[in-house]
Amino acid sequence: YQGFFDQIYLAPGLAKILWTILLLTFVSSLGWMVTMLYYRANTLVKVLISVSPIVIITILGYLHQRTAGRLGYWIVSLFGKALGLSVE
């Protein structure tokens, strides 16, 4: 199984290790941030933090259907441009 970075760039071993370390560092930092938000928040904010991903995914799914798939295409092309890929 090849990961996303390997499929795009066919990088040598050192670049692959560096990419993995940076990706895991980012994900763990994101998890730490959510943990700190829970720790410092009151009950209402904790509920909002927990429910917001479900609401966002539901709204995006609805908008994707209403725009006949153009929203999904736009999001994919946005991520492609952010990663430096040529997404058509």
Stockholm file with secondary structure:
# STOCKHOLM 1.0

chainA/1-88         YQGFFDQIYLAPGLAKILWTILLLTFVSSLGWMVTMLYYRANTLVKVLISVSPIVIITILGYLHQRTAGRLGYWIVSLFGKALGLSVE
#=GR chainA/1-88 SS CCCHHHHHHCCCHHHHHHHHHHHHHHHHHHHHHHHHHHHHCCHHHHHHHHHHHHHHHHHHHHHHHHTTTHHHHHHHHHHHHHTTCCCC
#=GC SS_cons        CCCHHHHHHCCCHHHHHHHHHHHHHHHHHHHHHHHHHHHHCCHHHHHHHHHHHHHHHHHHHHHHHHTTTHHHHHHHHHHHHHTTCCCC
//
